[in-house]
């Protein structure tokens, strides 16, 4: 069961299994250039997290990406950037008015980066703005296209999943301040966790402790990536939990977080 903050009412609403077990999502990046930048990417990321959570709960999910005033080149660029952030591609792409037709039925959840359209049917999830603080170094020509789209400094084009982690470090409905420090810490955490997961993979598998499983389930049930990440930070150094159980917990959580935490398994230690 998912509990999402409904932008229309300002309170949480439960999202049960729709008829037939099919959940239809529509992601609406903000109007204009903002929708083709980091703000639009955050909308797509929240839709991706929602889809992953629903699928892990046994639902089939169809997602349509509904742009409004972006040019075709802007749309293509933001989708390339979304791919670099590990965001699953949508089942369909449509203009704002054609979203329902593209999904073959009424939209269950709208994930929006702008104002609420009261004519929309379904639960409305509003995504907070992104404030990108950078030192002034812009991506050079020839750098990855996604860095240009997102407006990120050239130093952060190496592993865009660090940007994904940084964005998930803020509640999805509140503003995200992507400072140089936030991005740097996300990159360091990603490297550290991948190393630890590779180490734990060499130990015998153990079941995830009940308290940890309950924490993970509750966090993702509210799309609360902040609590999920906090749990992982506390779990990594916890000597009371076997290495095999830590491995299972991190890999399970990563099915939603999408950080490729098992990437270094089997690789020589660097």
Phi, psi and omega in degrees: 000127179261139174241116185238147179284115181277118183295338181285320186257340184076010179233166182280143178232143180275135179250100180278179179290122178290165179305132180080359179070022180251121180254124180256120180247145174230120179262124182244094174298158179300159177293156172073196183302330180301326181290342179260009180244206185296330178294319177293322178297324180293323176299314179296325179295315180297320177297322179295316178298318179297316180296316180299318180295315180295319180294322178294335176274005175098006180269154169266133186238132171244129181240132173246138178260113185251101175275162178244281188253010181285149176286165180298323179292323177294320180296316180295321182293318182290330176288326174296320178293320179298320178299320179294335178272008178074021180275126181295141181294150180288159176287335181206161175232138185206162168285165187309315187282346185256008186299313183297317179297324181292331181267352179073023180169177183295145179284130179277320182222128172259127175253113191239153176245008180226216181283162181273130174266111184296344179279347181291139177259133181117171179288140182246119179253115179266134181260135181294159179290167177240126175255114184257107178262122180223161186280000178105352179278111179270155179299136181280157176302136181097345175291169182302140184299326183295330179291323179294315181298313185285343182077023184275152175298153184301332182291352183247021180269352185294313182225098183291344176293340173293326176292319176302313179298317180299317179295324180285353179281358178240146174304136188298335184266003179244161179300148177245123179260100181270081177279169176302320180295317179299315180294320180295316180294324178296317178298319179294318180296321181296315178298315182297313182295321178296321177296316181293319179299320177297322178292313181295333181297340180277354180263157178300142180295143177224150179294151177290127178305145186303318183296325180286317179299320179293321179296316179297314181298317180294319181296310182288334176296335176256008186055038185263080181291335179298313179292322179297317179292324177297320177298316180296321178297322179283330182287321186307314182268005185286106183289345181280349182255126180300150181302321180296326178287323176298318179302311182297321181294315181294317181293321179296311180299328183288345176296335176258317182295326176067042183257005179056047185290341180268011187300324187268005179297128179085355179272147176298142178295131182264000000 
